[in-house]
Amino acid sequence: MYSVTVPQPKLHNGLKCYELLSIPCLSTVSLNQREKLLYPEECTNFVIDAVVGSWKHPNELQFNSWSWKAPAVVDRAKYDSEYFHNEPGRLDLSHDTADLLRTLGDQVDTLINYSEPVVMYSVNKARVFNEKSNLAEMLL
């Protein structure tokens, strides 16, 4: 099997908080039809935290954005004034991002003690494979 590294939790009022992902980002929040808050990219982080032991929800993922500097009020684009949204962060649409999200999924599985379904494959001898096994292992 493979091993997954889960960061050490930070304790907040009896809750365990695991920071699974933290990357610099550009964040915005709609204020009204003409203005939005723009957080500076060089000082803002997009964070995905796993919180364990909450009184309201036993386990939850939180998507946050925080900054060392206050946001600036800027104009919204004319075509963007129909909807109001909070955009905590952006990730590049790339293979590197896919790897980050796969790692994030593996960390969540580790935290909730999820074990993958095991498939028995037998021709001459009993062998065990799961969804992490590759085709070469199955053919050997």
N, C-alpha and C positions, 0 to 999 in steps of 0.2 A: 504494500500500500504506500501511499505518499504521505508526507507530513505537511501540516499547515501551521504557520506561525501566527498566533493571535497576540496582539499587543497586550501589555499589562493594563488592567483596568484602573481607572481613576475613580475614587469614591466620592460621591456627592450625596450627602444626607441619607446614607444607607444604600444608595443605588450604585451599581457597578456600571461604569461607562467606558466602552471600548472604542477608541478612535480607529476605525477600519480604513478610512481613506481621508487624506487631507492634501488638497492641491491648490495652487494659486489660481484665481479666477476673476472674472468680471461679473459682478452681481448688480441686478436692478430690481426695483420695486415700483409698481405703478402708484402714483399719488392721486391723479385725476386724469381727465381726458387730454390734458395738454402737457403734464409734467410727470417726471419720474425721478426717483432717487438713483443715483449712479455711484456705486462703490468703486474706489480705485483698484485696478487689477493688481498693482504691485504690492498692495497692503491687505488684500482680502483673500481668505481661504474658503474653499468649498469643502465641507466636512460631512462624512457619513459616519455616524456614531451608532453603535449597538448599545442600548440601555437595557440592563437586566435587573429585575427586582422592583419595578415601579408598582405603586399601589393601584394605579388605574389599569395599566396594561403590563402584564408580567414581563414580556419581552417586546422591544420595539426597535425599529430602525428610525433614526432621525436624520433628516437632510437639512443641514444648517450652512449658513454663511456668516463669517465674522470678519471684522476689519480692525486695524489699528488706527485708521483715520475715519473721520465722519464722511458720510456720503454728500454729494453735491446734487442740488436740484437742477435738472436739465430738461430741455424740451423733448417731448415724445415725437416720433414720426407721425405724420398725418394719417397714414394707413394703419397705424398701430393703436389708434385711440378707441377702437371698438371694444376691446377686451382689457380687463385689468388682471395683472398677474404678478407673481413674485418669482423671479428667476434667480435662485440661489447660486447657480453656477453653471458653467458650460464645460463639457468635455469634448475634446476633438473626436471626430468620427474616424477612428483609425484602429489598426490592429493592436497598438499599445493600449488604447482604451479598453478594447475587448479583453486583453490580458488582465488589466486592473479589475474589471468587473468579474472575471472568472475567479480571481484571487479573493475578491470581496465575497462572492458566493460560497467559496470554500471556507472562508472564515466564519460566515454565518452558520453553515452546516456544522462546523466544529463547536461553535458556541451553543447550539441547540441540541447537540449530540445526535445529529442525523446520521444514520448509516445507510449507505447506498444499497439498493436491492442487489442481491448476489444471484448470478446465473450459473448453474452447474452445466458444464460442457464435458461430455465424456465420449471418447472414441475407444482408445485402448486403455486409458487410465483416467481416474477421476481428477479433474482440474477445475479450479474455481476462477471465474472471470467476472468482472463487473464493468460498469460503463467507463471506467478509467483505463481499462485494458485496451491494448491496440491490436490491430488485425494480425500483426506478426506473431504476437504471443499466442493467439488462437490457432494459427496454422502450424506452429512448431510442435 
